[in-house]
Amino acid sequence: MQYRGFIFAMTLFFVATSNGLATPKLQFPNYQIQQIANDLNFPWSLAFMPDQSVLVTERSGKLSRIREGHSPELINGLPNNIYVQGQGGLLDVVLHPNFASNNWLYLSYSMGEPSKNALQVMRAKLRGNQLTEQQVVLRVSPYKSTPVHFAGRMTFLPDHTLLITSGDGFDYREDAQKLNSLMGKVIRIHDDGSVPANNPYVVEDTDSLMNYIFSYGHRNAQAIVFDPVRQVIFSNEHGPDGGDELNIIQAGVNYGWPVITHGKDYIGGRISPFTEYPNMQQPFIDWTPSIAPSGMAVHGGEQFKSLNGDLLISVLKFKEVRWVQMDGLKVTGQLSLFKELDQRIRDVRVHPDGSIYILTDSAQGKVLRVVPD
């Protein structure tokens, strides 16, 4: 099948694996950590606003605008069907690439009830501190009855299409291999929710779930980021007991879950006898034992300029930010950062100036900024 557009021309030759903390090429520069906000209930994601404020989601169902030195300002107009249970709730927030002129922002969240829930994505215009013109642009189908593995990370591509990660629902892991299910996928839509004609599985039936699928065979992808310099899409995902992955996402590729994995079930049993299989992609990095990766950013900007082009990955299990040092598309080292915080880290983002923002994962979560000392 022929794909049109920049992202569909990528090849697989650069894929390699790297496991654990390889010898780093650099040490992290001297820094200081500043507190921007605290007492946030499980903050999950943030977005930088044109006016230098920051939007922060709380999984418990709040969206706030944070200005340094001021109390958080609550954003009104959120959907009233957010399902807050287990790993579910209000998740990611991203701004449209033309936000400065059109005011569109996008929110992912779990919706429904215990016996019937799903990931949903809406867009709305932000006017002051009020969301208006709310529109649902995606609901993952089929429904599930588990409060876990929603995924929900989003990123825009240069053509203004939106990528969305969906989880496998834990008890529905076989759906990750099914093209008639949106669970365990990377989904691609236009900014209004319509299907791009050059998605890899578009069929004439406009109602087919296949039309939305960009890649498949994913477990619970916790980050997805487009790198404009290397022109690639990076995503990380949770494995089971072992088998956490960093992947380079390409259209139409099968990433293997649950047919191939380097992890085991939580009770120690085998999920699959295979760690590789024909026509299934190996991870760019495999982390076994698991590190529990969450958010991710590609570094750029003047502050900490020596990191430019490297990946920063927030880590829940080991309470750190993992610095993945890169030379083009080769991993040259990994280093643990900010362990002195002793906090589970839910997200990491890089401000345009190169400073690093961190969300801590707790009922008294914080927004922290790392700047050069």
N, C-alpha and C positions, 0 to 999 in steps of 0.2 A: 504494500500500500504506500502511495506517495503522499507526503504531508507538505503543506505549504506554510511558509513563514519561517522566521529565524530559528525558532526553538526546535523545529522538527528536523533540522539538518545535522544535529549533533550525533557523534558516533560514540562507541563504547570503548575505544582503545585505551583511554586514560584511566579506567577504573582499576583501583588497587585497594589493598586492605592494609590496615594498620591497627594494632591492638595494644591498648594500655598506654602508659606514659612513656613514649619514645623520648630519647634524649633531645631536649629542646635546643634550638639554634641560638636563642636569645633569652635573656632574663628580663622580667618585667621592670619597667622604669619605676622610680620612686613615685609614690602617689599618696593622696589623702582621700578619705571617704566622707562625703557630706550627706547629711540627712535632709531630704526635701519634704517628706511627709511621713507620718506614722499613724498607728491605730486604724489601719485599713484591714478589712475583713477578707483575708485570702485574695490579695490583689493578683490578677492573672495576666494582664497585658497592658501596654501603654502605647500611646501615639503622640508624636511631637506636633504641636500646633504652630501655625504661622506666626501667632502672636507671642511665642516663646512659652506659653503654658503647656501643660501635659495632660492628656486625657488618660485616665486609669480605670480599668474595669475591676470590679470586685466580684468574685464568683458567687457571692451571696445575692447579687442582683442590683448592684449600684454602679453607676458611671459618674465619675467626678472629674472636674477640671481643677488642676492643681497649679497654683502660681506660687513661686518661691516666696516664703515669708507671709503667706496668707492661708487661712483655713480652706480646706477643699470646698468647692462649689458643686452642689449636686446638679446633675443634668436630668431634666424631666422628660417624660415621653417615652420611656422604655416600654417594650412589650409587656403585657400583663400575664403572659402564659409561660414565663421562664420557670423551668423545672429545676429547683435547687435540691439536689440529692446526690450523695456519693461524690463522683467526679463531675457531676453536672452543675450547670448554673450559667451565669454570664461569663463568656470566655473572651474571645479576641475582639480587638477594635483596630480597624485600619481606615485611613483616609483615602479617598479617591485621588488619583494623581493630579487632577484638576480641582482639588478641594478649594483652593483659594478663590476660584471663580464660581464653582457650582455648589459648594457646601455639603456634598454628599459624604457621609461616613458609613461604614459597614460594621455590623456587630454579628458575632456568632454566639449561639446559646443553645442550651438544651430546652426542649419544650415537651409538654404532655403530662403524663402521670406514670406511676410505677409500672403499670401493665402495658403502657403504650406511649413510648417516648422516642424522640429523635433529635438529631442536630438540625438547627434551622439557622438561616442567615437572612438578615434584613438590612435594608439601607434606609437612611433618613437624612434629611437636611438639618444641620445644626444652626439654629438661629439664636444667638446669645447662648443661654443655657437650656434651650428647649429643642427637642427633636420634633420635626414636623415632616409631613409627607411620607410617613413610614410605608415601606413596601417590602414584603417577603420576596426574596429573590431565589431562595433554594430551601427545600426541605429534603433531608436524606430519607430515602425509602429503601426497604420496608421499615416499619416501626419495629422497636425492640422492647424487651421488658427488663433490661438491666440498667442500673444507674452508673455505668462505667464505660470507658473506651468510646467517648464521643469524638475525640480529636478536636477539630474546630479552629486550627490555625489557618491564616489567610495571607496571601501576598498578591500584589498586582504585577503583571508583566508589562513590558514597554508598549504592547499593543492595547493596553487598558483592559485586557481580560483578567479575570480574577481566579486564582487557584485557591481551593479549599481542601483541607485534609479532613477525612472522615474516618472514625475508628471502626473496629470490627465488632463492637458490642460485647466482646469477651466470650460470651456463650455462642456467638454466631460466627466464629472465626472462619468457617468454610465459605462464608459469603465474600470474604476478601478475594477469592478466586472466581467468583461468579460475575458475569457481565450483565446479569439482570438484577443486580443489587448495587446500591451506592455505598454500602458499608465496606470499610477497608480499602478506600480509594483516595486518589487525588482527583478532584473534580475541577473542571474548567468551564466558566460561564462568561458571557459578556457582562458589563457592569450593570445592565438592566435585568439580568437573570436569564436571558435567552442563550441558546446553544450556538457556539462558534461552528461555522460550517467546516472548518479544518480540524476539528477534534478527531482522534484516530478511529473511533468506532461509530461514526454517524451513519444512521440508516434512514430510509425513507419515512419510517414510522416516527412522526415527530414526538410521540409520547414515550418512546423507548428510553429506558434509563441508560442504555449504552451510550446514547448521544452525549451524556455529560462527562463520561469517564476520560481522564487524561492518562492515568497510570493505575495499576492495581497490584494486589498482593501485599497490602500494607496492614500492619497491626494497629498501631495507635500513634500516628505521627504528631509530635508535639511542637514542631517548628517547620516552617517552609519559608525560604528566602530566595529572592532572585538576586544574583550577583551581576551588576551591569558591566563590570570590567571583563570578567571571564565569560559572560553570557551563558551562565549555567544556573540551574535551580538546585539549591541544597535543601535537604530535609532530614530531620532526625526522627527516630521513632523508638518507642519502648518495645523491647523484646519481652519474653516471659522471664524466667530465672536464667539470665544470660541472654546474649543475642541482641542487645541494643545496637542500633545501626545509625550511621550517617550515610545517606544516599545522595546521588546526583540524579535528579528526576528527569526522565525523558518520556516523550509522548509514546504511548502504546506499549511501554515496557512492563513486564510482570516481575515484581520484586520478591515473589516467592512465598510469602506467608500464606498459610501455615505449612506448605509443602516442604520448604527448606528453612532451617533456622539453626543457629548455633546455641540456642537456649533450650532449657528443659521446662516442663510443667512445674508449678510451684510446689507440688508434692513430690517432685523428684522423678516422675515418669517421663517417658519419651513423648514428645509431640509428633515428631517425624524421625524416621531413620536417615533422612537426607539433609546434608548441609549444602549440596549443590544438585542441580537438576537441569536438563536441557531447556533452553529458552527462558531460564529464570535468572535474574540479575543478582550477582554477588554484591554485598554492601561495599561502599567506598571505605568505610571504617566499620569494623565489628568491635563492640565493647563487650567482652565476656571475661570476667563477671560484669554484671550490669552496673551502669553508673546512674541510670534514670535521668536521661537528658530531658530538658524542657525547652525553654526558648533558645533563640539563636540569632546572631547578627554577624554580618561581614563588616570588618572594621574599615573605616575611612575617615578622613578629616585631619586637621592639623595637630590636635592633641593626641599624644601617644602615636605619633606618625610612624614609628618603627613597626607598628602592628598592621599597617595598612595592607589589606588583602587577606589577612588571617581571619579565622573564625573564632567567635566567642560563643560558648554554649553553656547555658545555665544548667546546673546539676542539682537534683533533689537529694539523691541518696548520699553523696559524699559532701554535700553542703559547700559547694564551690562554684566557680566559673571555670570551665575548661577552655584553655587557650590552645587552639589547634593551629600550629604554625604551618604555613603553606609556601611552596615555591611553585607558582603556577597552579597546576592540578596535582601536585605531589605533596604529601604530608611529610614535613621534616621534623616535627616534634610536637609534644603535647605537654602542657604545664598546668598545674592546679593554681588558681588564684583566689584570693579573698577568703581563705578558710578561717581567718581570724574572726569573721562574722559569726561563725558557728550557727548558720541559718540555712534551711532549705531555700534554694534559689529557684523561683518560678519563671522568671523571664530576665533577659538581658537585651538591651537595645543600645545602639550607638547613635548619639546625637550628631547632626551634621558637622559640629565643630570637633568631633572625635572624642568627647567625653563619654563615659560609659554609665548607663543607667541600669539599676538592678532592682528587681522586686523580690522581697522576701516572702516566703510562703507560710503564713501563719494567721491566726485570728487577730493578731496585732501587727500585721504586715507593714513594711516600710517601703518607701521609694528612696533609693540611695543614688548618689552621683559620685563617680570616681573621676578625679582630675589629677593632673600632674602635681607633684609636691614642689 
